[in-house]
Amino acid sequence: GLGLAIVKRLVDLFDGEISLESQEKKGTTFTVEIDFETYNQQDKSNETKTIDDLSLKKYNVLVVEDNKINQIVTKRIIENQGHNCVLVSDGTEAIEIVKKETFDVILMDINMPGLNGYETSIEIRKLKIATPIIALTAFDKSEIKEKALISGINDVIIKPFEPENLFQTIALYQKK
């Protein structure tokens, strides 16, 4: 069910193809074809920093997420790199805490009950808070990028995400 839908979206992101072959009473075979360029490890000297390089500065991160499992996973990723993580479950809590506490970055879920991530980001920006907001969402980036920018969200990372990608994105906005 859902697993195949996720695989299809990933395959589409890489301009790949997915096909299936099915035989009654024997089963179904799914085939995924994706073209990747080769990568030379020796050329890595000029690339983006690794998580270890990025963890020199300790970030104070606000995570706005209503799903308890996503909260636990995201908090563990952040704290395993030595950063501070504050969790809130909805947009109203996020607005209240940013009035009292300063954060280096806000990780914002888009799909929440009550105030969604767009509405919450708009309200935070009305408070003249310039903290970078990075949406963490299961939505396709191309579907929400424009609405996210209009709402004051700086960037979008698709769930599930790689920790290195998360910290590289956070570091990018700390330099601005």
C-alpha positions in Angstrom: 0.0 0.0 0.0 1.8 3.1 1.3 5.3 1.6 0.8 4.8 1.4 -2.9 3.5 4.9 -3.2 6.6 6.2 -1.3 8.9 4.1 -3.6 7.1 5.6 -6.7 7.7 9.1 -5.5 11.3 8.4 -4.8 11.8 6.8 -8.2 10.1 9.8 -9.8 12.5 12.2 -8.0 15.4 10.5 -9.6 13.8 10.3 -13.0 13.7 6.6 -12.8 11.2 3.9 -13.8 9.3 1.4 -11.9 7.6 -1.6 -13.5 6.0 -4.8 -12.3 5.5 -8.3 -13.5 2.8 -10.4 -11.9 1.8 -14.1 -12.2 -1.2 -15.5 -10.6 -0.4 -17.8 -7.7 3.3 -17.0 -8.1 3.6 -13.4 -7.0 4.7 -10.0 -8.2 8.1 -8.7 -9.0 8.7 -4.9 -8.9 11.7 -3.5 -10.8 13.2 -0.1 -10.2 15.7 1.5 -12.6 17.6 4.6 -11.7 20.6 6.1 -13.5 23.2 7.5 -11.1 26.5 9.2 -12.0 29.7 7.7 -10.7 31.3 9.5 -7.8 35.0 9.8 -7.1 35.7 9.9 -3.3 39.0 11.8 -3.9 37.1 14.8 -5.3 35.4 15.4 -2.0 37.8 18.1 -0.7 35.7 21.0 -2.1 32.3 19.6 -1.2 29.9 20.6 1.6 30.9 20.0 5.1 30.2 16.7 7.0 28.1 16.5 10.1 31.2 16.5 12.2 32.3 19.8 10.7 28.9 21.3 11.2 28.6 20.2 14.8 31.3 22.7 16.0 28.6 25.2 16.7 25.9 24.1 19.1 22.4 25.0 17.8 19.3 25.8 19.8 16.6 24.1 17.7 12.8 24.4 18.0 10.9 21.5 16.6 7.2 22.1 15.8 5.7 18.7 15.2 2.4 17.1 16.3 3.4 13.5 15.7 5.0 11.9 18.8 7.1 9.4 16.8 8.5 12.2 14.5 9.2 14.3 17.7 11.3 11.5 19.2 13.2 10.7 16.0 14.0 14.3 15.2 15.0 15.1 18.8 17.3 12.1 19.0 19.0 13.2 15.7 19.5 16.7 16.9 20.7 15.8 20.4 23.0 13.0 19.1 25.0 15.8 17.4 25.2 17.7 20.7 22.6 20.4 19.9 19.8 21.6 22.1 16.2 20.6 21.1 13.0 22.1 22.3 9.7 20.3 21.2 6.3 21.8 20.8 3.2 20.0 19.5 1.4 22.8 17.6 1.6 26.2 16.1 0.1 28.0 19.0 2.8 26.6 21.4 5.5 27.6 18.8 4.3 31.2 18.6 4.3 31.5 22.4 7.8 30.0 22.9 9.5 32.1 20.2 8.2 35.2 22.1 10.2 34.1 25.2 13.2 32.2 23.8 15.7 32.6 21.0 16.4 29.8 18.6 19.0 29.3 15.9 16.5 27.5 13.7 12.9 26.3 13.7 12.0 23.0 12.2 8.4 23.2 11.2 5.9 20.4 10.3 3.4 21.6 7.6 0.4 19.4 8.3 -0.7 20.0 11.9 -4.1 20.4 13.5 -5.1 23.9 14.5 -2.5 26.3 13.0 -0.7 24.5 10.2 3.0 25.1 9.5 2.2 27.8 6.9 0.0 29.8 9.3 2.4 29.4 12.2 5.3 30.7 10.1 3.2 33.7 9.0 2.4 34.5 12.6 6.1 34.1 13.6 7.2 36.5 10.9 4.5 39.0 12.0 6.4 39.1 15.3 9.5 40.3 13.3 11.4 37.1 14.2 13.9 36.3 11.5 15.0 32.9 12.8 15.3 30.5 9.8 12.3 28.2 9.4 12.9 24.9 7.7 9.8 22.8 6.9 10.1 19.1 7.6 7.3 17.5 5.6 6.2 14.4 3.7 4.8 16.6 0.9 6.7 16.7 -2.4 9.0 19.8 -2.3 7.8 21.0 -5.7 4.2 21.0 -4.5 4.8 23.2 -1.4 7.9 25.3 -2.2 6.1 28.4 -3.4 3.5 28.4 -0.6 6.3 27.8 1.9 8.3 30.8 0.7 5.2 33.1 0.8 4.6 31.9 4.3 8.1 32.9 5.5 9.6 29.4 5.4 13.2 29.5 4.3 13.6 25.9 3.0 11.9 22.5 2.8 13.3 19.1 3.7 11.3 16.0 2.8 10.7 13.3 5.4 12.3 10.9 5.9 15.5 12.9 5.7 19.2 12.2 6.1 20.7 13.8 9.2 23.6 15.1 7.2 21.2 16.9 4.8 19.4 18.5 7.8 22.5 19.8 9.4 24.0 21.1 6.1 20.7 23.0 5.5 20.8 24.4 9.1 24.4 25.5 8.7 23.6 27.2 5.3 21.1 29.5 7.1 23.4 30.2 10.0 25.9 31.9 7.6 23.3 34.3 6.2 
